[in-house]
Amino acid sequence: MKRWLLALALVTSLPAAPALADAPAASTIAAHGRIVPTLRDGQLIGFKVYAIKPNGRFAAAGLENGDLVTAIDGQSVTTDAGTRAFADNVIDGKADCTLTVTRRGQTVTLTSHRT
């Protein structure tokens, strides 16, 4: 999971490294907004999204600045599978998915569509 956390948190490109070879490029992420891993008591609880681009995939999914993405299709983003689903389906737009988001203290369900 560490490679996905690093890839999702980057805002600048890094030289190619085997561990990050299949992760989304930082420029791909930045085209949609900014993702920040969010910790509570030292444990990852989700990814906050900021600086959402109006024509990007995050906006198309209904994400708003400050939203905390906690699950994709019921799979927590704190797991390898959940983080991979976030990268594949929300950032890369490979498939439709349902996002569970905490917005201003309330749980919200959104749908991200394949692009």
SEKOLMAR-508240 format. One record per atom (N, C-alpha, C, O): x, y, z; atom name; residue number from 1. Coordinates in Angstrom, 2 decimals, padded with zeros to 5 digits, always signed. Layout:
% residues N
> east, north, up, at, i
> X, Y, Z, CA, NUM
...
//
This chain:
% residues 115
> east, north, up, at, i
> +000.83, -001.19, +000.00, N, 1
> +000.00, +000.00, +000.00, CA, 1
> +000.87, +001.25, +000.00, C, 1
> +000.44, +002.30, -000.48, O, 1
> +002.08, +001.16, +000.52, N, 2
> +002.92, +002.34, +000.61, CA, 2
> +003.15, +002.99, -000.74, C, 2
> +003.17, +004.21, -000.85, O, 2
> +003.32, +002.17, -001.80, N, 3
> +003.58, +002.77, -003.10, CA, 3
> +002.39, +003.60, -003.57, C, 3
> +002.59, +004.64, -004.21, O, 3
> +001.17, +003.18, -003.27, N, 4
> -000.01, +003.95, -003.68, CA, 4
> -000.14, +005.21, -002.84, C, 4
> -000.50, +006.26, -003.36, O, 4
> +000.15, +005.11, -001.56, N, 5
> +000.09, +006.31, -000.72, CA, 5
> +001.06, +007.35, -001.22, C, 5
> +000.73, +008.53, -001.32, O, 5
> +002.27, +006.92, -001.55, N, 6
> +003.26, +007.86, -002.07, CA, 6
> +002.79, +008.45, -003.39, C, 6
> +002.88, +009.66, -003.60, O, 6
> +002.29, +007.61, -004.27, N, 7
> +001.86, +008.09, -005.58, CA, 7
> +000.70, +009.06, -005.46, C, 7
> +000.68, +010.08, -006.16, O, 7
> -000.25, +008.78, -004.59, N, 8
> -001.41, +009.64, -004.45, CA, 8
> -001.07, +010.97, -003.78, C, 8
> -001.75, +011.97, -004.01, O, 8
> -000.04, +010.98, -002.95, N, 9
> +000.31, +012.20, -002.22, CA, 9
> +001.24, +013.11, -003.00, C, 9
> +001.41, +014.27, -002.63, O, 9
> +001.84, +012.61, -004.05, N, 10
> +002.81, +013.41, -004.79, CA, 10
> +002.15, +014.56, -005.54, C, 10
> +001.05, +014.42, -006.05, O, 10
> +002.84, +015.67, -005.58, N, 11
> +002.37, +016.77, -006.40, CA, 11
> +003.40, +017.12, -007.48, C, 11
> +003.13, +017.96, -008.34, O, 11
> +004.55, +016.48, -007.44, N, 12
> +005.56, +016.64, -008.48, CA, 12
> +006.02, +015.26, -008.90, C, 12
> +005.89, +014.30, -008.15, O, 12
> +006.54, +015.16, -010.10, N, 13
> +006.99, +013.87, -010.61, CA, 13
> +008.30, +013.46, -009.96, C, 13
> +009.14, +014.30, -009.63, O, 13
> +008.45, +012.16, -009.78, N, 14
> +009.68, +011.59, -009.28, CA, 14
> +010.34, +010.82, -010.41, C, 14
> +009.65, +010.40, -011.35, O, 14
> +011.67, +010.61, -010.36, N, 15
> +012.29, +009.74, -011.35, CA, 15
> +011.64, +008.36, -011.26, C, 15
> +011.19, +007.95, -010.19, O, 15
> +011.60, +007.66, -012.38, N, 16
> +010.99, +006.33, -012.41, CA, 16
> +011.64, +005.43, -011.37, C, 16
> +012.86, +005.37, -011.26, O, 16
> +010.82, +004.72, -010.63, N, 17
> +011.29, +003.77, -009.63, CA, 17
> +010.43, +002.53, -009.75, C, 17
> +009.22, +002.64, -009.97, O, 17
> +011.02, +001.34, -009.62, N, 18
> +010.23, +000.12, -009.78, CA, 18
> +008.99, +000.08, -008.89, C, 18
> +007.94, -000.39, -009.34, O, 18
> +009.09, +000.56, -007.66, N, 19
> +007.94, +000.49, -006.73, CA, 19
> +006.78, +001.37, -007.19, C, 19
> +005.63, +001.10, -006.83, O, 19
> +007.05, +002.40, -007.98, N, 20
> +006.00, +003.31, -008.42, CA, 20
> +005.67, +003.14, -009.90, C, 20
> +004.93, +003.94, -010.47, O, 20
> +006.21, +002.08, -010.51, N, 21
> +006.09, +001.91, -011.96, CA, 21
> +004.65, +001.87, -012.44, C, 21
> +004.35, +002.39, -013.52, O, 21
> +003.74, +001.25, -011.68, N, 22
> +002.36, +001.14, -012.15, CA, 22
> +001.40, +002.10, -011.45, C, 22
> +000.19, +001.97, -011.58, O, 22
> +001.94, +003.06, -010.71, N, 23
> +001.11, +004.05, -010.01, CA, 23
> +000.78, +005.20, -010.96, C, 23
> +001.53, +005.45, -011.90, O, 23
> -000.34, +005.89, -010.73, N, 24
> -000.68, +007.04, -011.59, CA, 24
> +000.40, +008.11, -011.48, C, 24
> +000.96, +008.34, -010.41, O, 24
> +000.68, +008.75, -012.60, N, 25
> +001.66, +009.83, -012.60, CA, 25
> +001.11, +011.02, -011.80, C, 25
> -000.09, +011.26, -011.78, O, 25
> +002.02, +011.73, -011.16, N, 26
> +001.60, +012.89, -010.37, CA, 26
> +000.87, +013.90, -011.24, C, 26
> -000.08, +014.55, -010.79, O, 26
> +001.30, +014.05, -012.50, N, 27
> +000.64, +014.99, -013.40, CA, 27
> -000.80, +014.56, -013.69, C, 27
> -001.67, +015.40, -013.89, O, 27
> -001.05, +013.24, -013.71, N, 28
> -002.41, +012.74, -013.92, CA, 28
> -003.29, +013.12, -012.74, C, 28
> -004.42, +013.57, -012.92, O, 28
> -002.77, +012.94, -011.54, N, 29
> -003.52, +013.29, -010.33, CA, 29
> -003.78, +014.79, -010.30, C, 29
> -004.90, +015.23, -010.03, O, 29
> -002.74, +015.59, -010.56, N, 30
> -002.85, +017.04, -010.48, CA, 30
> -003.85, +017.61, -011.49, C, 30
> -004.37, +018.71, -011.28, O, 30
> -004.13, +016.88, -012.57, N, 31
> -005.09, +017.35, -013.55, CA, 31
> -006.51, +017.37, -012.99, C, 31
> -007.40, +018.01, -013.56, O, 31
> -006.73, +016.69, -011.87, N, 32
> -008.07, +016.58, -011.29, CA, 32
> -008.20, +017.27, -009.95, C, 32
> -009.31, +017.65, -009.56, O, 32
> -007.10, +017.44, -009.25, N, 33
> -007.11, +018.07, -007.93, CA, 33
> -005.92, +017.59, -007.12, C, 33
> -004.97, +017.02, -007.65, O, 33
> -005.99, +017.84, -005.85, N, 34
> -004.91, +017.47, -004.94, CA, 34
> -005.44, +016.46, -003.94, C, 34
> -006.55, +016.61, -003.43, O, 34
> -004.64, +015.42, -003.67, N, 35
> -005.03, +014.36, -002.74, CA, 35
> -004.05, +014.36, -001.58, C, 35
> -002.83, +014.38, -001.77, O, 35
> -004.59, +014.34, -000.36, N, 36
> -003.75, +014.34, +000.82, CA, 36
> -004.15, +013.18, +001.72, C, 36
> -005.29, +013.12, +002.18, O, 36
> -003.22, +012.23, +001.98, N, 37
> -003.54, +011.15, +002.93, CA, 37
> -003.88, +011.77, +004.28, C, 37
> -003.20, +012.69, +004.74, O, 37
> -004.93, +011.28, +004.92, N, 38
> -005.37, +011.81, +006.20, CA, 38
> -005.22, +010.75, +007.27, C, 38
> -005.70, +009.63, +007.13, O, 38
> -004.54, +011.13, +008.35, N, 39
> -004.26, +010.21, +009.45, CA, 39
> -005.02, +010.62, +010.70, C, 39
> -005.26, +011.80, +010.93, O, 39
> -005.41, +009.62, +011.50, N, 40
> -005.97, +009.85, +012.82, CA, 40
> -005.27, +008.87, +013.75, C, 40
> -005.27, +007.66, +013.50, O, 40
> -004.68, +009.38, +014.82, N, 41
> -003.92, +008.55, +015.75, CA, 41
> -002.86, +007.72, +015.03, C, 41
> -002.60, +006.57, +015.39, O, 41
> -002.25, +008.33, +013.99, N, 42
> -001.17, +007.66, +013.26, CA, 42
> -001.63, +006.64, +012.23, C, 42
> -000.80, +005.99, +011.60, O, 42
> -002.95, +006.49, +012.05, N, 43
> -003.48, +005.51, +011.10, CA, 43
> -004.19, +006.22, +009.94, C, 43
> -004.91, +007.19, +010.15, O, 43
> -003.97, +005.73, +008.73, N, 44
> -004.65, +006.28, +007.57, CA, 44
> -006.15, +006.06, +007.70, C, 44
> -006.59, +004.95, +007.99, O, 44
> -006.93, +007.13, +007.49, N, 45
> -008.39, +007.00, +007.53, CA, 45
> -009.03, +007.33, +006.18, C, 45
> -010.21, +007.07, +005.98, O, 45
> -008.25, +007.89, +005.27, N, 46
> -008.78, +008.22, +003.95, CA, 46
> -007.91, +009.25, +003.26, C, 46
> -006.80, +009.55, +003.69, O, 46
> -008.47, +009.78, +002.15, N, 47
> -007.77, +010.79, +001.37, CA, 47
> -008.65, +012.02, +001.25, C, 47
> -009.78, +011.94, +000.77, O, 47
> -008.11, +013.18, +001.70, N, 48
> -008.83, +014.45, +001.51, CA, 48
> -008.51, +014.98, +000.14, C, 48
> -007.38, +014.85, -000.35, O, 48
> -009.51, +015.59, -000.49, N, 49
> -009.30, +016.16, -001.81, CA, 49
> -009.45, +017.68, -001.73, C, 49
> -010.33, +018.21, -001.05, O, 49
> -008.56, +018.36, -002.44, N, 50
> -008.53, +019.82, -002.46, CA, 50
> -008.23, +020.28, -003.89, C, 50
> -007.90, +019.47, -004.75, O, 50
> -008.34, +021.56, -004.11, N, 51
> -007.97, +022.18, -005.38, CA, 51
> -008.57, +021.42, -006.56, C, 51
> -007.90, +021.16, -007.56, O, 51
> -009.85, +021.06, -006.42, N, 52
> -010.53, +020.28, -007.44, CA, 52
> -010.70, +021.11, -008.70, C, 52
> -011.23, +022.22, -008.66, O, 52
> -010.25, +020.56, -009.81, N, 53
> -010.35, +021.23, -011.11, CA, 53
> -011.79, +021.08, -011.63, C, 53
> -012.34, +019.98, -011.61, O, 53
> -012.40, +022.17, -012.10, N, 54
> -013.80, +022.14, -012.52, CA, 54
> -014.11, +021.09, -013.59, C, 54
> -015.21, +020.53, -013.59, O, 54
> -013.19, +020.81, -014.49, N, 55
> -013.45, +019.85, -015.56, CA, 55
> -012.77, +018.50, -015.32, C, 55
> -012.68, +017.68, -016.24, O, 55
> -012.29, +018.28, -014.12, N, 56
> -011.59, +017.03, -013.81, CA, 56
> -012.52, +015.92, -013.34, C, 56
> -013.71, +016.14, -013.14, O, 56
> -011.96, +014.74, -013.16, N, 57
> -012.75, +013.58, -012.74, CA, 57
> -013.28, +013.71, -011.32, C, 57
> -014.37, +013.22, -011.02, O, 57
> -012.53, +014.38, -010.44, N, 58
> -013.01, +014.55, -009.07, CA, 58
> -014.29, +015.37, -009.06, C, 58
> -015.25, +015.04, -008.36, O, 58
> -014.31, +016.46, -009.83, N, 59
> -015.51, +017.29, -009.91, CA, 59
> -016.65, +016.52, -010.55, C, 59
> -017.80, +016.61, -010.10, O, 59
> -016.35, +015.76, -011.60, N, 60
> -017.39, +014.98, -012.28, CA, 60
> -018.02, +013.95, -011.35, C, 60
> -019.19, +013.62, -011.50, O, 60
> -017.25, +013.45, -010.39, N, 61
> -017.77, +012.48, -009.43, CA, 61
> -018.57, +013.16, -008.32, C, 61
> -019.21, +012.48, -007.51, O, 61
> -018.55, +014.48, -008.28, N, 62
> -019.29, +015.21, -007.25, CA, 62
> -018.47, +015.52, -006.01, C, 62
> -019.00, +016.01, -005.02, O, 62
> -017.16, +015.24, -006.06, N, 63
> -016.30, +015.56, -004.92, CA, 63
> -016.19, +017.07, -004.76, C, 63
> -016.17, +017.82, -005.74, O, 63
> -016.11, +017.52, -003.51, N, 64
> -015.94, +018.93, -003.19, CA, 64
> -014.68, +019.11, -002.37, C, 64
> -014.23, +018.18, -001.68, O, 64
> -014.10, +020.30, -002.43, N, 65
> -012.90, +020.59, -001.65, CA, 65
> -013.13, +020.24, -000.18, C, 65
> -014.14, +020.63, +000.40, O, 65
> -012.18, +019.51, +000.40, N, 66
> -012.27, +019.13, +001.80, CA, 66
> -012.94, +017.79, +002.04, C, 66
> -012.93, +017.30, +003.17, O, 66
> -013.53, +017.18, +001.01, N, 67
> -014.14, +015.86, +001.17, CA, 67
> -013.07, +014.84, +001.57, C, 67
> -011.93, +014.90, +001.10, O, 67
> -013.45, +013.92, +002.45, N, 68
> -012.57, +012.83, +002.86, CA, 68
> -013.11, +011.54, +002.23, C, 68
> -014.16, +011.04, +002.62, O, 68
> -012.38, +011.01, +001.25, N, 69
> -012.78, +009.76, +000.60, CA, 69
> -012.34, +008.61, +001.49, C, 69
> -011.16, +008.46, +001.78, O, 69
> -013.32, +007.80, +001.93, N, 70
> -013.00, +006.70, +002.86, CA, 70
> -013.18, +005.32, +002.26, C, 70
> -012.59, +004.36, +002.75, O, 70
> -013.99, +005.20, +001.18, N, 71
> -014.20, +003.87, +000.59, CA, 71
> -014.59, +004.00, -000.88, C, 71
> -015.17, +004.99, -001.31, O, 71
> -014.25, +002.95, -001.63, N, 72
> -014.63, +002.82, -003.04, CA, 72
> -015.36, +001.49, -003.16, C, 72
> -014.80, +000.44, -002.83, O, 72
> -016.59, +001.52, -003.64, N, 73
> -017.39, +000.30, -003.77, CA, 73
> -017.39, -000.51, -002.47, C, 73
> -017.33, -001.74, -002.51, O, 73
> -017.47, +000.18, -001.34, N, 74
> -017.52, -000.49, -000.04, CA, 74
> -016.17, -000.95, +000.49, C, 74
> -016.09, -001.44, +001.62, O, 74
> -015.12, -000.81, -000.29, N, 75
> -013.77, -001.24, +000.11, CA, 75
> -013.02, -000.03, +000.66, C, 75
> -012.85, +000.97, -000.04, O, 75
> -012.57, -000.11, +001.90, N, 76
> -011.85, +001.00, +002.52, CA, 76
> -010.61, +001.37, +001.72, C, 76
> -009.88, +000.50, +001.25, O, 76
> -010.37, +002.67, +001.57, N, 77
> -009.17, +003.12, +000.86, CA, 77
> -007.92, +002.93, +001.70, C, 77
> -006.81, +003.23, +001.25, O, 77
> -008.08, +002.45, +002.93, N, 78
> -006.91, +002.17, +003.77, CA, 78
> -006.30, +000.80, +003.44, C, 78
> -005.26, +000.45, +003.99, O, 78
> -006.94, +000.05, +002.56, N, 79
> -006.41, -001.25, +002.14, CA, 79
> -005.76, -001.12, +000.77, C, 79
> -006.04, -000.17, +000.04, O, 79
> -004.91, -002.07, +000.42, N, 80
> -004.29, -002.07, -000.90, CA, 80
> -005.36, -002.06, -001.99, C, 80
> -005.26, -001.29, -002.95, O, 80
> -006.36, -002.92, -001.86, N, 81
> -007.41, -003.02, -002.88, CA, 81
> -008.20, -001.72, -003.00, C, 81
> -008.52, -001.29, -004.11, O, 81
> -008.51, -001.10, -001.88, N, 82
> -009.26, +000.15, -001.91, CA, 82
> -008.46, +001.30, -002.50, C, 82
> -008.99, +002.11, -003.25, O, 82
> -007.19, +001.37, -002.15, N, 83
> -006.33, +002.41, -002.70, CA, 83
> -006.16, +002.21, -004.20, C, 83
> -006.17, +003.17, -004.96, O, 83
> -005.99, +000.96, -004.61, N, 84
> -005.86, +000.65, -006.05, CA, 84
> -007.16, +001.02, -006.78, C, 84
> -007.10, +001.58, -007.88, O, 84
> -008.31, +000.71, -006.20, N, 85
> -009.59, +001.05, -006.81, CA, 85
> -009.73, +002.56, -006.95, C, 85
> -010.24, +003.04, -007.96, O, 85
> -009.28, +003.32, -005.96, N, 86
> -009.31, +004.78, -006.04, CA, 86
> -008.47, +005.26, -007.21, C, 86
> -008.91, +006.09, -008.00, O, 86
> -007.26, +004.73, -007.31, N, 87
> -006.36, +005.12, -008.40, CA, 87
> -006.94, +004.73, -009.76, C, 87
> -006.98, +005.54, -010.69, O, 87
> -007.38, +003.49, -009.89, N, 88
> -007.87, +002.99, -011.18, CA, 88
> -009.19, +003.63, -011.60, C, 88
> -009.33, +004.07, -012.74, O, 88
> -010.14, +003.68, -010.69, N, 89
> -011.50, +004.06, -011.06, CA, 89
> -011.81, +005.54, -010.93, C, 89
> -012.61, +006.07, -011.70, O, 89
> -011.19, +006.22, -009.99, N, 90
> -011.47, +007.64, -009.82, CA, 90
> -010.43, +008.48, -010.56, C, 90
> -010.79, +009.36, -011.34, O, 90
> -009.15, +008.21, -010.34, N, 91
> -008.11, +009.00, -010.98, CA, 91
> -008.01, +008.66, -012.47, C, 91
> -008.00, +009.56, -013.31, O, 91
> -007.93, +007.36, -012.80, N, 92
> -007.76, +006.96, -014.20, CA, 92
> -009.09, +006.77, -014.93, C, 92
> -009.09, +006.68, -016.16, O, 92
> -010.21, +006.71, -014.22, N, 93
> -011.52, +006.59, -014.85, CA, 93
> -011.75, +005.29, -015.59, C, 93
> -012.43, +005.27, -016.62, O, 93
> -011.21, +004.18, -015.08, N, 94
> -011.31, +002.89, -015.76, CA, 94
> -012.66, +002.20, -015.61, C, 94
> -013.03, +001.37, -016.44, O, 94
> -013.41, +002.54, -014.56, N, 95
> -014.70, +001.88, -014.33, CA, 95
> -015.59, +002.77, -013.46, C, 95
> -015.11, +003.64, -012.74, O, 95
> -016.90, +002.53, -013.55, N, 96
> -017.83, +003.20, -012.64, CA, 96
> -017.57, +002.70, -011.22, C, 96
> -017.19, +001.54, -011.03, O, 96
> -017.78, +003.56, -010.24, N, 97
> -017.64, +003.13, -008.86, CA, 97
> -018.44, +004.05, -007.95, C, 97
> -018.81, +005.16, -008.32, O, 97
> -018.69, +003.55, -006.74, N, 98
> -019.38, +004.31, -005.71, CA, 98
> -018.36, +004.74, -004.67, C, 98
> -017.58, +003.92, -004.18, O, 98
> -018.35, +006.02, -004.35, N, 99
> -017.42, +006.56, -003.35, CA, 99
> -018.18, +006.85, -002.07, C, 99
> -019.28, +007.40, -002.10, O, 99
> -017.58, +006.50, -000.95, N, 100
> -018.10, +006.89, +000.36, CA, 100
> -017.20, +008.02, +000.83, C, 100
> -015.98, +007.88, +000.90, O, 100
> -017.83, +009.15, +001.17, N, 101
> -017.11, +010.38, +001.47, CA, 101
> -017.66, +010.96, +002.77, C, 101
> -018.86, +010.88, +003.04, O, 101
> -016.77, +011.54, +003.57, N, 102
> -017.21, +012.33, +004.72, CA, 102
> -017.12, +013.79, +004.30, C, 102
> -016.05, +014.28, +003.94, O, 102
> -018.25, +014.47, +004.35, N, 103
> -018.34, +015.88, +003.96, CA, 103
> -018.98, +016.66, +005.09, C, 103
> -020.14, +016.45, +005.43, O, 103
> -018.20, +017.57, +005.66, N, 104
> -018.67, +018.39, +006.78, CA, 104
> -019.33, +017.54, +007.86, C, 104
> -020.38, +017.90, +008.40, O, 104
> -018.69, +016.40, +008.18, N, 105
> -019.16, +015.54, +009.26, CA, 105
> -020.24, +014.55, +008.89, C, 105
> -020.63, +013.72, +009.72, O, 105
> -020.75, +014.62, +007.67, N, 106
> -021.81, +013.72, +007.22, CA, 106
> -021.28, +012.73, +006.19, C, 106
> -020.41, +013.08, +005.39, O, 106
> -021.79, +011.52, +006.20, N, 107
> -021.42, +010.52, +005.19, CA, 107
> -022.26, +010.75, +003.94, C, 107
> -023.48, +010.86, +004.00, O, 107
> -021.56, +010.82, +002.81, N, 108
> -022.20, +011.07, +001.52, CA, 108
> -021.75, +009.98, +000.57, C, 108
> -020.59, +009.55, +000.60, O, 108
> -022.67, +009.51, -000.28, N, 109
> -022.33, +008.52, -001.30, CA, 109
> -022.39, +009.18, -002.67, C, 109
> -023.37, +009.83, -003.02, O, 109
> -021.32, +009.02, -003.43, N, 110
> -021.21, +009.61, -004.76, CA, 110
> -020.92, +008.53, -005.79, C, 110
> -020.50, +007.43, -005.43, O, 110
> -021.14, +008.83, -007.04, N, 111
> -020.83, +007.88, -008.12, CA, 111
> -019.85, +008.50, -009.08, C, 111
> -020.05, +009.62, -009.56, O, 111
> -018.77, +007.77, -009.36, N, 112
> -017.78, +008.18, -010.33, CA, 112
> -017.99, +007.30, -011.56, C, 112
> -018.01, +006.08, -011.46, O, 112
> -018.13, +007.94, -012.73, N, 113
> -018.39, +007.18, -013.94, CA, 113
> -017.13, +007.02, -014.78, C, 113
> -016.25, +007.88, -014.80, O, 113
> -017.07, +005.90, -015.46, N, 114
> -015.95, +005.62, -016.36, CA, 114
> -015.84, +006.72, -017.40, C, 114
> -016.84, +007.24, -017.89, O, 114
> -014.60, +007.08, -017.71, N, 115
> -014.40, +008.13, -018.73, CA, 115
> -013.64, +007.58, -019.92, C, 115
> -013.38, +008.32, -020.87, O, 115
//
